[in-house]
Amino acid sequence: MIGICAQFTIQDGKAAEFEAMLTEFVTTVKAKEPGATVYQLCKNAKAENEYFMLELYADQAALDAHGKTDHMAALVAKIGQFLAGPPKLVQGPALF
Amino acid sequence: MIGICAQFTIQDGKAAEFEAMLTEFVTTVKAKEPGATVYQLCKNAKAENEYFMLELYADQAALDAHGKTDHMAALVAKIGQFLAGPPKLVQGPALF
């Protein structure tokens, strides 16, 4: 398994739109990608406009496939207009 | 649901001991805490001595209970000797 935590900071006033876009995206991931065993968007309770995504993939192939999906390409094309800065990512093998 | 990503930086030379301690701890969480629906330690593939924990709790009660367990108290008493700095935490409600 491979784990990722991705953190996003959103521009002021764009949280609702961002959440709507991510609702659709996460719903698609959960429906189409059985290898994405955990895919959970959370709101940072201590920081306005900050979100984080908890992700677990069954294996490297599932992660690779995730990166090549049409819905990921569509998200990447749109997400920039919401971000206040580059996402922060930690990624690596799940130990146990 | 409530999500947490906790990031740890470990002192040089202590990774193996840290992993052994966390193996025991995570195994206990998974065995004793059904409200901890995801509890996954991962190694940061891009940074030596860095780990992150992906955590999801069924509700606030599960998170509160987690904080009051004997195994958490035991971990808190031991973990300081391994850390190169304070853990970094993001926490908040899971949106969907």
N, CA and C atoms of all chains as a GROMACS GRO file, in nm:
protein
  576
    1MET      N    1   0.085  -0.120   0.000
    1MET     CA    2   0.000   0.000   0.000
    1MET      C    3   0.087   0.124   0.000
    2ILE      N    4   0.032   0.230  -0.057
    2ILE     CA    5   0.103   0.359  -0.063
    2ILE      C    6   0.010   0.466  -0.005
    3GLY      N    7   0.066   0.550   0.082
    3GLY     CA    8  -0.012   0.655   0.143
    3GLY      C    9   0.029   0.793   0.092
    4ILE      N   10  -0.067   0.881   0.088
    4ILE     CA   11  -0.043   1.021   0.050
    4ILE      C   12  -0.126   1.110   0.142
    5CYS      N   13  -0.068   1.221   0.186
    5CYS     CA   14  -0.146   1.330   0.244
    5CYS      C   15  -0.115   1.453   0.160
    6ALA      N   16  -0.218   1.507   0.097
    6ALA     CA   17  -0.202   1.626   0.014
    6ALA      C   18  -0.274   1.741   0.082
    7GLN      N   19  -0.204   1.852   0.100
    7GLN     CA   20  -0.263   1.969   0.165
    7GLN      C   21  -0.282   2.083   0.066
    8PHE      N   22  -0.401   2.144   0.071
    8PHE     CA   23  -0.436   2.251  -0.023
    8PHE      C   24  -0.472   2.379   0.052
    9THR      N   25  -0.421   2.493   0.006
    9THR     CA   26  -0.465   2.622   0.058
    9THR      C   27  -0.541   2.693  -0.054
   10ILE      N   28  -0.665   2.732  -0.023
   10ILE     CA   29  -0.755   2.787  -0.124
   10ILE      C   30  -0.763   2.939  -0.111
   11GLN      N   31  -0.779   3.006  -0.225
   11GLN     CA   32  -0.793   3.151  -0.224
   11GLN      C   33  -0.921   3.190  -0.148
   12ASP      N   34  -0.914   3.307  -0.085
   12ASP     CA   35  -1.032   3.358  -0.013
   12ASP      C   36  -1.155   3.358  -0.102
   13GLY      N   37  -1.268   3.319  -0.045
   13GLY     CA   38  -1.396   3.327  -0.116
   13GLY      C   39  -1.422   3.214  -0.214
   14LYS      N   40  -1.328   3.120  -0.227
   14LYS     CA   41  -1.346   3.014  -0.327
   14LYS      C   42  -1.369   2.876  -0.264
   15ALA      N   43  -1.386   2.871  -0.132
   15ALA     CA   44  -1.398   2.742  -0.063
   15ALA      C   45  -1.520   2.664  -0.112
   16ALA      N   46  -1.633   2.730  -0.123
   16ALA     CA   47  -1.756   2.658  -0.161
   16ALA      C   48  -1.741   2.595  -0.300
   17GLU      N   49  -1.689   2.673  -0.393
   17GLU     CA   50  -1.669   2.623  -0.530
   17GLU      C   51  -1.569   2.507  -0.531
   18PHE      N   52  -1.462   2.524  -0.453
   18PHE     CA   53  -1.359   2.419  -0.443
   18PHE      C   54  -1.422   2.290  -0.390
   19GLU      N   55  -1.501   2.304  -0.285
   19GLU     CA   56  -1.562   2.184  -0.225
   19GLU      C   57  -1.656   2.116  -0.324
   20ALA      N   58  -1.730   2.195  -0.400
   20ALA     CA   59  -1.823   2.137  -0.499
   20ALA      C   60  -1.745   2.059  -0.604
   21MET      N   61  -1.635   2.118  -0.651
   21MET     CA   62  -1.552   2.052  -0.753
   21MET      C   63  -1.493   1.922  -0.697
   22LEU      N   64  -1.444   1.927  -0.573
   22LEU     CA   65  -1.382   1.809  -0.512
   22LEU      C   66  -1.486   1.702  -0.479
   23THR      N   67  -1.608   1.743  -0.447
   23THR     CA   68  -1.716   1.646  -0.422
   23THR      C   69  -1.730   1.556  -0.543
   24GLU      N   70  -1.740   1.620  -0.658
   24GLU     CA   71  -1.758   1.546  -0.784
   24GLU      C   72  -1.637   1.456  -0.810
   25PHE      N   73  -1.518   1.513  -0.789
   25PHE     CA   74  -1.395   1.438  -0.818
   25PHE      C   75  -1.383   1.316  -0.726
   26VAL      N   76  -1.401   1.337  -0.596
   26VAL     CA   77  -1.385   1.228  -0.499
   26VAL      C   78  -1.491   1.120  -0.522
   27THR      N   79  -1.612   1.162  -0.557
   27THR     CA   80  -1.719   1.065  -0.587
   27THR      C   81  -1.678   0.978  -0.705
   28THR      N   82  -1.617   1.038  -0.805
   28THR     CA   83  -1.572   0.963  -0.923
   28THR      C   84  -1.459   0.868  -0.887
   29VAL      N   85  -1.364   0.914  -0.807
   29VAL     CA   86  -1.252   0.827  -0.765
   29VAL      C   87  -1.309   0.705  -0.692
   30LYS      N   88  -1.400   0.729  -0.600
   30LYS     CA   89  -1.455   0.619  -0.520
   30LYS      C   90  -1.535   0.522  -0.606
   31ALA      N   91  -1.596   0.575  -0.711
   31ALA     CA   92  -1.680   0.488  -0.797
   31ALA      C   93  -1.595   0.410  -0.897
   32LYS      N   94  -1.489   0.472  -0.947
   32LYS     CA   95  -1.415   0.414  -1.060
   32LYS      C   96  -1.281   0.352  -1.022
   33GLU      N   97  -1.232   0.378  -0.901
   33GLU     CA   98  -1.096   0.333  -0.869
   33GLU      C   99  -1.093   0.245  -0.744
   34PRO      N  100  -1.122   0.118  -0.759
   34PRO     CA  101  -1.120   0.030  -0.641
   34PRO      C  102  -0.982   0.023  -0.575
   35GLY      N  103  -0.877   0.057  -0.650
   35GLY     CA  104  -0.741   0.054  -0.592
   35GLY      C  105  -0.714   0.171  -0.500
   36ALA      N  106  -0.799   0.274  -0.505
   36ALA     CA  107  -0.788   0.387  -0.411
   36ALA      C  108  -0.869   0.348  -0.288
   37THR      N  109  -0.806   0.279  -0.195
   37THR     CA  110  -0.883   0.219  -0.085
   37THR      C  111  -0.929   0.322   0.017
   38VAL      N  112  -0.854   0.432   0.029
   38VAL     CA  113  -0.899   0.545   0.112
   38VAL      C  114  -0.880   0.670   0.028
   39TYR      N  115  -0.986   0.752   0.019
   39TYR     CA  116  -0.975   0.879  -0.056
   39TYR      C  117  -1.068   0.977   0.010
   40GLN      N  118  -1.016   1.051   0.105
   40GLN     CA  119  -1.099   1.129   0.196
   40GLN      C  120  -1.053   1.274   0.203
   41LEU      N  121  -1.141   1.368   0.162
   41LEU     CA  122  -1.108   1.510   0.175
   41LEU      C  123  -1.153   1.558   0.312
   42CYS      N  124  -1.067   1.631   0.379
   42CYS     CA  125  -1.097   1.686   0.512
   42CYS      C  126  -1.069   1.836   0.512
   43LYS      N  127  -1.140   1.905   0.601
   43LYS     CA  128  -1.119   2.050   0.617
   43LYS      C  129  -1.025   2.068   0.736
   44ASN      N  130  -0.922   2.151   0.722
   44ASN     CA  131  -0.834   2.177   0.837
   44ASN      C  132  -0.912   2.266   0.936
   45ALA      N  133  -0.940   2.210   1.053
   45ALA     CA  134  -1.024   2.280   1.151
   45ALA      C  135  -0.955   2.404   1.207
   46LYS      N  136  -0.822   2.410   1.195
   46LYS     CA  137  -0.749   2.520   1.258
   46LYS      C  138  -0.700   2.625   1.159
   47ALA      N  139  -0.735   2.612   1.033
   47ALA     CA  140  -0.684   2.709   0.936
   47ALA      C  141  -0.787   2.733   0.827
   48GLU      N  142  -0.832   2.855   0.817
   48GLU     CA  143  -0.929   2.895   0.715
   48GLU      C  144  -0.873   2.858   0.578
   49ASN      N  145  -0.957   2.817   0.488
   49ASN     CA  146  -0.917   2.791   0.348
   49ASN      C  147  -0.818   2.677   0.331
   50GLU      N  148  -0.802   2.594   0.432
   50GLU     CA  149  -0.707   2.483   0.418
   50GLU      C  150  -0.778   2.348   0.425
   51TYR      N  151  -0.740   2.262   0.330
   51TYR     CA  152  -0.798   2.128   0.321
   51TYR      C  153  -0.684   2.027   0.313
   52PHE      N  154  -0.715   1.901   0.344
   52PHE     CA  155  -0.615   1.796   0.323
   52PHE      C  156  -0.686   1.669   0.278
   53MET      N  157  -0.617   1.594   0.195
   53MET     CA  158  -0.674   1.471   0.140
   53MET      C  159  -0.593   1.354   0.193
   54LEU      N  160  -0.663   1.260   0.254
   54LEU     CA  161  -0.600   1.136   0.301
   54LEU      C  162  -0.621   1.030   0.193
   55GLU      N  163  -0.511   0.974   0.144
   55GLU     CA  164  -0.521   0.879   0.033
   55GLU      C  165  -0.440   0.753   0.063
   56LEU      N  166  -0.500   0.637   0.033
   56LEU     CA  167  -0.428   0.510   0.041
   56LEU      C  168  -0.455   0.432  -0.087
   57TYR      N  169  -0.349   0.376  -0.145
   57TYR     CA  170  -0.363   0.298  -0.268
   57TYR      C  171  -0.318   0.155  -0.242
   58ALA      N  172  -0.388   0.062  -0.303
   58ALA     CA  173  -0.358  -0.081  -0.281
   58ALA      C  174  -0.214  -0.112  -0.322
   59ASP      N  175  -0.166  -0.050  -0.429
   59ASP     CA  176  -0.029  -0.073  -0.477
   59ASP      C  177   0.014   0.039  -0.573
   60GLN      N  178   0.135   0.031  -0.624
   60GLN     CA  179   0.188   0.135  -0.713
   60GLN      C  180   0.106   0.143  -0.841
   61ALA      N  181   0.057   0.028  -0.889
   61ALA     CA  182  -0.022   0.028  -1.013
   61ALA      C  183  -0.150   0.110  -0.994
   62ALA      N  184  -0.212   0.100  -0.877
   62ALA     CA  185  -0.335   0.176  -0.850
   62ALA      C  186  -0.303   0.326  -0.847
   63LEU      N  187  -0.189   0.360  -0.787
   63LEU     CA  188  -0.150   0.501  -0.782
   63LEU      C  189  -0.118   0.554  -0.922
   64ASP      N  190  -0.045   0.474  -0.998
   64ASP     CA  191  -0.012   0.515  -1.136
   64ASP      C  192  -0.140   0.535  -1.218
   65ALA      N  193  -0.233   0.441  -1.204
   65ALA     CA  194  -0.358   0.451  -1.280
   65ALA      C  195  -0.436   0.576  -1.240
   66HIS      N  196  -0.435   0.607  -1.111
   66HIS     CA  197  -0.506   0.725  -1.061
   66HIS      C  198  -0.456   0.851  -1.132
   67GLY      N  199  -0.324   0.857  -1.149
   67GLY     CA  200  -0.263   0.975  -1.211
   67GLY      C  201  -0.298   0.991  -1.358
   68LYS      N  202  -0.344   0.880  -1.422
   68LYS     CA  203  -0.370   0.885  -1.566
   68LYS      C  204  -0.520   0.890  -1.599
   69THR      N  205  -0.605   0.904  -1.498
   69THR     CA  206  -0.749   0.903  -1.525
   69THR      C  207  -0.795   1.034  -1.591
   70ASP      N  208  -0.906   1.024  -1.662
   70ASP     CA  209  -0.963   1.145  -1.725
   70ASP      C  210  -1.005   1.244  -1.616
   71HIS      N  211  -1.060   1.191  -1.505
   71HIS     CA  212  -1.109   1.284  -1.402
   71HIS      C  213  -0.993   1.356  -1.333
   72MET      N  214  -0.875   1.290  -1.325
   72MET     CA  215  -0.759   1.362  -1.270
   72MET      C  216  -0.714   1.472  -1.366
   73ALA      N  217  -0.712   1.438  -1.495
   73ALA     CA  218  -0.672   1.538  -1.595
   73ALA      C  219  -0.767   1.658  -1.589
   74ALA      N  220  -0.895   1.631  -1.574
   74ALA     CA  221  -0.994   1.739  -1.568
   74ALA      C  222  -0.973   1.823  -1.442
   75LEU      N  223  -0.941   1.759  -1.331
   75LEU     CA  224  -0.918   1.832  -1.205
   75LEU      C  225  -0.794   1.920  -1.217
   76VAL      N  226  -0.688   1.862  -1.267
   76VAL     CA  227  -0.562   1.936  -1.281
   76VAL      C  228  -0.582   2.061  -1.367
   77ALA      N  229  -0.667   2.048  -1.470
   77ALA     CA  230  -0.693   2.161  -1.560
   77ALA      C  231  -0.768   2.273  -1.488
   78LYS      N  232  -0.846   2.239  -1.386
   78LYS     CA  233  -0.934   2.339  -1.320
   78LYS      C  234  -0.880   2.389  -1.186
   79ILE      N  235  -0.803   2.307  -1.115
   79ILE     CA  236  -0.776   2.336  -0.973
   79ILE      C  237  -0.692   2.462  -0.952
   80GLY      N  238  -0.608   2.494  -1.049
   80GLY     CA  239  -0.516   2.607  -1.034
   80GLY      C  240  -0.587   2.737  -0.997
   81GLN      N  241  -0.706   2.759  -1.052
   81GLN     CA  242  -0.778   2.884  -1.027
   81GLN      C  243  -0.826   2.895  -0.882
   82PHE      N  244  -0.819   2.787  -0.807
   82PHE     CA  245  -0.865   2.789  -0.668
   82PHE      C  246  -0.750   2.799  -0.567
   83LEU      N  247  -0.633   2.757  -0.610
   83LEU     CA  248  -0.523   2.743  -0.515
   83LEU      C  249  -0.455   2.877  -0.483
   84ALA      N  250  -0.420   2.892  -0.356
   84ALA     CA  251  -0.344   3.011  -0.314
   84ALA      C  252  -0.195   2.982  -0.319
   85GLY      N  253  -0.160   2.858  -0.347
   85GLY     CA  254  -0.020   2.817  -0.356
   85GLY      C  255  -0.014   2.672  -0.398
   86PRO      N  256   0.105   2.620  -0.424
   86PRO     CA  257   0.116   2.479  -0.466
   86PRO      C  258   0.072   2.385  -0.353
   87PRO      N  259   0.007   2.273  -0.387
   87PRO     CA  260  -0.028   2.175  -0.284
   87PRO      C  261   0.098   2.121  -0.217
   88LYS      N  262   0.086   2.081  -0.091
   88LYS     CA  263   0.199   2.019  -0.019
   88LYS      C  264   0.168   1.870  -0.005
   89LEU      N  265   0.263   1.786  -0.046
   89LEU     CA  266   0.238   1.642  -0.050
   89LEU      C  267   0.341   1.565   0.030
   90VAL      N  268   0.292   1.469   0.108
   90VAL     CA  269   0.384   1.368   0.162
   90VAL      C  270   0.334   1.235   0.109
   91GLN      N  271   0.427   1.151   0.066
   91GLN     CA  272   0.389   1.027  -0.001
   91GLN      C  273   0.490   0.919   0.033
   92GLY      N  274   0.442   0.796   0.047
   92GLY     CA  275   0.536   0.687   0.067
   92GLY      C  276   0.468   0.558   0.106
   93PRO      N  277   0.549   0.452   0.119
   93PRO     CA  278   0.495   0.319   0.147
   93PRO      C  279   0.427   0.313   0.284
   94ALA      N  280   0.311   0.248   0.286
   94ALA     CA  281   0.245   0.222   0.415
   94ALA      C  282   0.322   0.109   0.483
   95LEU      N  283   0.358   0.124   0.608
   95LEU     CA  284   0.443   0.027   0.676
   95LEU      C  285   0.363  -0.088   0.735
   96PHE      N  286   0.260  -0.060   0.802
   96PHE     CA  287   0.177  -0.169   0.858
   96PHE      C  288   0.044  -0.110   0.901
   97MET      N  289  -1.717   1.186   1.043
   97MET     CA  290  -1.579   1.136   1.048
   97MET      C  291  -1.483   1.254   1.066
   98ILE      N  292  -1.370   1.219   1.128
   98ILE     CA  293  -1.266   1.320   1.150
   98ILE      C  294  -1.134   1.264   1.097
   99GLY      N  295  -1.062   1.348   1.023
   99GLY     CA  296  -0.935   1.304   0.965
   99GLY      C  297  -0.817   1.373   1.031
  100ILE      N  298  -0.707   1.302   1.037
  100ILE     CA  299  -0.582   1.359   1.089
  100ILE      C  300  -0.467   1.309   1.001
  101CYS      N  301  -0.373   1.398   0.972
  101CYS     CA  302  -0.245   1.355   0.919
  101CYS      C  303  -0.139   1.406   1.015
  102ALA      N  304  -0.065   1.316   1.074
  102ALA     CA  305   0.040   1.355   1.169
  102ALA      C  306   0.175   1.320   1.108
  103GLN      N  307   0.265   1.417   1.104
  103GLN     CA  308   0.397   1.396   1.046
  103GLN      C  309   0.504   1.398   1.154
  104PHE      N  310   0.594   1.300   1.146
  104PHE     CA  311   0.700   1.285   1.247
  104PHE      C  312   0.838   1.290   1.181
  105THR      N  313   0.930   1.362   1.240
  105THR     CA  314   1.071   1.358   1.198
  105THR      C  315   1.149   1.293   1.311
  106ILE      N  316   1.222   1.187   1.276
  106ILE     CA  317   1.291   1.104   1.376
  106ILE      C  318   1.440   1.136   1.376
  107GLN      N  319   1.500   1.127   1.492
  107GLN     CA  320   1.645   1.150   1.504
  107GLN      C  321   1.721   1.045   1.422
  108ASP      N  322   1.836   1.085   1.369
  108ASP     CA  323   1.922   0.993   1.295
  108ASP      C  324   1.948   0.867   1.375
  109GLY      N  325   1.943   0.752   1.307
  109GLY     CA  326   1.979   0.624   1.370
  109GLY      C  327   1.871   0.561   1.455
  110LYS      N  328   1.754   0.627   1.466
  110LYS     CA  329   1.650   0.573   1.554
  110LYS      C  330   1.528   0.522   1.477
  111ALA      N  331   1.537   0.516   1.344
  111ALA     CA  332   1.421   0.478   1.262
  111ALA      C  333   1.374   0.336   1.296
  112ALA      N  334   1.465   0.243   1.305
  112ALA     CA  335   1.425   0.103   1.328
  112ALA      C  336   1.351   0.089   1.461
  113GLU      N  337   1.408   0.151   1.564
  113GLU     CA  338   1.343   0.144   1.697
  113GLU      C  339   1.206   0.212   1.694
  114PHE      N  340   1.200   0.326   1.625
  114PHE     CA  341   1.072   0.399   1.614
  114PHE      C  342   0.969   0.312   1.545
  115GLU      N  343   1.008   0.248   1.436
  115GLU     CA  344   0.914   0.164   1.360
  115GLU      C  345   0.866   0.046   1.447
  116ALA      N  346   0.957  -0.011   1.525
  116ALA     CA  347   0.917  -0.124   1.611
  116ALA      C  348   0.814  -0.078   1.713
  117MET      N  349   0.839   0.038   1.775
  117MET     CA  350   0.747   0.093   1.875
  117MET      C  351   0.610   0.121   1.811
  118LEU      N  352   0.612   0.181   1.690
  118LEU     CA  353   0.486   0.216   1.624
  118LEU      C  354   0.412   0.093   1.573
  119THR      N  355   0.486  -0.014   1.538
  119THR     CA  356   0.420  -0.139   1.495
  119THR      C  357   0.330  -0.187   1.606
  120GLU      N  358   0.387  -0.190   1.725
  120GLU     CA  359   0.311  -0.238   1.842
  120GLU      C  360   0.191  -0.147   1.869
  121PHE      N  361   0.216  -0.017   1.862
  121PHE     CA  362   0.110   0.080   1.892
  121PHE      C  363  -0.004   0.071   1.791
  122VAL      N  364   0.030   0.070   1.662
  122VAL     CA  365  -0.072   0.067   1.556
  122VAL      C  366  -0.151  -0.063   1.563
  123THR      N  367  -0.080  -0.173   1.593
  123THR     CA  368  -0.149  -0.302   1.606
  123THR      C  369  -0.252  -0.296   1.719
  124THR      N  370  -0.216  -0.231   1.829
  124THR     CA  371  -0.309  -0.218   1.942
  124THR      C  372  -0.427  -0.130   1.905
  125VAL      N  373  -0.402  -0.020   1.837
  125VAL     CA  374  -0.511   0.069   1.795
  125VAL      C  375  -0.609  -0.010   1.707
  126LYS      N  376  -0.556  -0.081   1.610
  126LYS     CA  377  -0.641  -0.154   1.516
  126LYS      C  378  -0.720  -0.264   1.588
  127ALA      N  379  -0.661  -0.320   1.693
  127ALA     CA  380  -0.728  -0.430   1.765
  127ALA      C  381  -0.834  -0.378   1.862
  128LYS      N  382  -0.804  -0.264   1.925
  128LYS     CA  383  -0.888  -0.217   2.036
  128LYS      C  384  -0.980  -0.100   2.003
  129GLU      N  385  -0.959  -0.037   1.888
  129GLU     CA  386  -1.036   0.085   1.863
  129GLU      C  387  -1.111   0.079   1.731
  130PRO      N  388  -1.227   0.017   1.731
  130PRO     CA  389  -1.306   0.007   1.606
  130PRO      C  390  -1.343   0.145   1.550
  131GLY      N  391  -1.343   0.247   1.636
  131GLY     CA  392  -1.376   0.382   1.588
  131GLY      C  393  -1.264   0.447   1.510
  132ALA      N  394  -1.143   0.391   1.518
  132ALA     CA  395  -1.030   0.439   1.436
  132ALA      C  396  -1.040   0.362   1.304
  133THR      N  397  -1.116   0.413   1.210
  133THR     CA  398  -1.146   0.334   1.089
  133THR      C  399  -1.027   0.326   0.994
  134VAL      N  400  -0.939   0.427   0.999
  134VAL     CA  401  -0.813   0.419   0.923
  134VAL      C  402  -0.702   0.461   1.020
  135TYR      N  403  -0.596   0.379   1.028
  135TYR     CA  404  -0.483   0.415   1.115
  135TYR      C  405  -0.358   0.357   1.051
  136GLN      N  406  -0.294   0.435   0.968
  136GLN     CA  407  -0.192   0.382   0.878
  136GLN      C  408  -0.063   0.463   0.888
  137LEU      N  409   0.045   0.399   0.933
  137LEU     CA  410   0.176   0.467   0.935
  137LEU      C  411   0.243   0.449   0.801
  138CYS      N  412   0.296   0.557   0.745
  138CYS     CA  413   0.365   0.554   0.617
  138CYS      C  414   0.503   0.618   0.633
  139LYS      N  415   0.595   0.576   0.546
  139LYS     CA  416   0.730   0.634   0.544
  139LYS      C  417   0.731   0.741   0.436
  140ASN      N  418   0.783   0.860   0.463
  140ASN     CA  419   0.795   0.961   0.358
  140ASN      C  420   0.906   0.919   0.263
  141ALA      N  421   0.869   0.888   0.139
  141ALA     CA  422   0.966   0.833   0.042
  141ALA      C  423   1.070   0.937   0.002
  142LYS      N  424   1.040   1.064   0.025
  142LYS     CA  425   1.131   1.170  -0.024
  142LYS      C  426   1.212   1.235   0.089
  143ALA      N  427   1.201   1.186   0.210
  143ALA     CA  428   1.275   1.250   0.318
  143ALA      C  429   1.317   1.146   0.422
  144GLU      N  430   1.444   1.134   0.439
  144GLU     CA  431   1.499   1.039   0.539
  144GLU      C  432   1.439   1.071   0.675
  145ASN      N  433   1.417   0.972   0.755
  145ASN     CA  434   1.372   0.991   0.894
  145ASN      C  435   1.235   1.056   0.908
  146GLU      N  436   1.157   1.061   0.800
  146GLU     CA  437   1.024   1.123   0.811
  146GLU      C  438   0.913   1.021   0.787
  147TYR      N  439   0.813   1.027   0.876
  147TYR     CA  440   0.698   0.936   0.868
  147TYR      C  441   0.571   1.019   0.875
  148PHE      N  442   0.461   0.960   0.830
  148PHE     CA  443   0.333   1.028   0.849
  148PHE      C  444   0.226   0.924   0.876
  149MET      N  445   0.129   0.964   0.959
  149MET     CA  446   0.021   0.874   0.998
  149MET      C  447  -0.109   0.928   0.938
  150LEU      N  448  -0.176   0.841   0.865
  150LEU     CA  449  -0.309   0.875   0.811
  150LEU      C  450  -0.412   0.817   0.908
  151GLU      N  451  -0.499   0.905   0.958
  151GLU     CA  452  -0.596   0.861   1.059
  151GLU      C  453  -0.737   0.910   1.023
  152LEU      N  454  -0.833   0.821   1.037
  152LEU     CA  455  -0.975   0.858   1.023
  152LEU      C  456  -1.050   0.799   1.141
  153TYR      N  457  -1.137   0.882   1.202
  153TYR     CA  458  -1.217   0.839   1.316
  153TYR      C  459  -1.364   0.848   1.280
  154ALA      N  460  -1.441   0.750   1.327
  154ALA     CA  461  -1.584   0.745   1.295
  154ALA      C  462  -1.654   0.872   1.342
  155ASP      N  463  -1.613   0.927   1.456
  155ASP     CA  464  -1.676   1.047   1.512
  155ASP      C  465  -1.586   1.108   1.621
  156GLN      N  466  -1.629   1.218   1.681
  156GLN     CA  467  -1.548   1.287   1.782
  156GLN      C  468  -1.527   1.198   1.905
  157ALA      N  469  -1.629   1.118   1.937
  157ALA     CA  470  -1.618   1.030   2.054
  157ALA      C  471  -1.503   0.930   2.035
  158ALA      N  472  -1.490   0.878   1.914
  158ALA     CA  473  -1.382   0.782   1.884
  158ALA      C  474  -1.246   0.850   1.897
  159LEU      N  475  -1.238   0.974   1.848
  159LEU     CA  476  -1.112   1.048   1.858
  159LEU      C  477  -1.080   1.079   2.005
  160ASP      N  478  -1.181   1.122   2.079
  160ASP     CA  479  -1.159   1.152   2.222
  160ASP      C  480  -1.113   1.026   2.297
  161ALA      N  481  -1.179   0.914   2.267
  161ALA     CA  482  -1.143   0.788   2.335
  161ALA      C  483  -0.998   0.750   2.302
  162HIS      N  484  -0.960   0.770   2.175
  162HIS     CA  485  -0.823   0.737   2.132
  162HIS      C  486  -0.720   0.809   2.218
  163GLY      N  487  -0.750   0.937   2.245
  163GLY     CA  488  -0.656   1.019   2.321
  163GLY      C  489  -0.644   0.976   2.466
  164LYS      N  490  -0.742   0.900   2.515
  164LYS     CA  491  -0.742   0.862   2.658
  164LYS      C  492  -0.702   0.716   2.681
  165THR      N  493  -0.658   0.647   2.576
  165THR     CA  494  -0.624   0.504   2.593
  165THR      C  495  -0.489   0.488   2.666
  166ASP      N  496  -0.475   0.372   2.729
  166ASP     CA  497  -0.347   0.342   2.796
  166ASP      C  498  -0.233   0.336   2.695
  167HIS      N  499  -0.263   0.278   2.576
  167HIS     CA  500  -0.153   0.264   2.479
  167HIS      C  501  -0.109   0.401   2.425
  168MET      N  502  -0.203   0.499   2.420
  168MET     CA  503  -0.161   0.633   2.378
  168MET      C  504  -0.074   0.696   2.488
  169ALA      N  505  -0.114   0.678   2.614
  169ALA     CA  506  -0.036   0.734   2.725
  169ALA      C  507   0.105   0.673   2.724
  170ALA      N  508   0.112   0.544   2.696
  170ALA     CA  509   0.243   0.477   2.693
  170ALA      C  510   0.327   0.530   2.577
  171LEU      N  511   0.265   0.554   2.463
  171LEU     CA  512   0.338   0.606   2.347
  171LEU      C  513   0.390   0.747   2.375
  172VAL      N  514   0.302   0.830   2.428
  172VAL     CA  515   0.340   0.969   2.457
  172VAL      C  516   0.460   0.973   2.553
  173ALA      N  517   0.463   0.878   2.647
  173ALA     CA  518   0.572   0.875   2.746
  173ALA      C  519   0.705   0.837   2.680
  174LYS      N  520   0.698   0.760   2.569
  174LYS     CA  521   0.822   0.708   2.508
  174LYS      C  522   0.867   0.785   2.383
  175ILE      N  523   0.771   0.844   2.310
  175ILE     CA  524   0.802   0.890   2.174
  175ILE      C  525   0.903   1.006   2.170
  176GLY      N  526   0.907   1.087   2.276
  176GLY     CA  527   0.993   1.206   2.278
  176GLY      C  528   1.139   1.174   2.249
  177GLN      N  529   1.186   1.060   2.298
  177GLN     CA  530   1.327   1.025   2.280
  177GLN      C  531   1.362   0.994   2.134
  178PHE      N  532   1.260   0.980   2.048
  178PHE     CA  533   1.285   0.948   1.907
  178PHE      C  534   1.272   1.071   1.816
  179LEU      N  535   1.198   1.169   1.862
  179LEU     CA  536   1.162   1.280   1.775
  179LEU      C  537   1.275   1.383   1.761
  180ALA      N  538   1.291   1.433   1.638
  180ALA     CA  539   1.389   1.539   1.612
  180ALA      C  540   1.321   1.675   1.625
  181GLY      N  541   1.190   1.675   1.642
  181GLY     CA  542   1.114   1.799   1.658
  181GLY      C  543   0.969   1.765   1.686
  182PRO      N  544   0.887   1.865   1.716
  182PRO     CA  545   0.746   1.835   1.746
  182PRO      C  546   0.674   1.779   1.623
  183PRO      N  547   0.580   1.684   1.642
  183PRO     CA  548   0.501   1.634   1.527
  183PRO      C  549   0.421   1.749   1.465
  184LYS      N  550   0.398   1.740   1.334
  184LYS     CA  551   0.313   1.839   1.267
  184LYS      C  552   0.178   1.772   1.237
  185LEU      N  553   0.070   1.838   1.278
  185LEU     CA  554  -0.062   1.777   1.267
  185LEU      C  555  -0.158   1.864   1.186
  186VAL      N  556  -0.233   1.802   1.096
  186VAL     CA  557  -0.351   1.870   1.040
  186VAL      C  558  -0.470   1.782   1.078
  187GLN      N  559  -0.578   1.846   1.118
  187GLN     CA  560  -0.692   1.773   1.170
  187GLN      C  561  -0.820   1.846   1.135
  188GLY      N  562  -0.924   1.768   1.106
  188GLY     CA  563  -1.053   1.835   1.083
  188GLY      C  564  -1.156   1.740   1.026
  189PRO      N  565  -1.278   1.791   1.010
  189PRO     CA  566  -1.390   1.707   0.966
  189PRO      C  567  -1.369   1.652   0.825
  190ALA      N  568  -1.400   1.525   0.809
  190ALA     CA  569  -1.399   1.467   0.674
  190ALA      C  570  -1.523   1.518   0.601
  191LEU      N  571  -1.509   1.568   0.480
  191LEU     CA  572  -1.620   1.632   0.411
  191LEU      C  573  -1.706   1.532   0.334
  192PHE      N  574  -1.648   1.448   0.260
  192PHE     CA  575  -1.725   1.344   0.187
  192PHE      C  576  -1.630   1.237   0.142
   0.00000   0.00000   0.00000
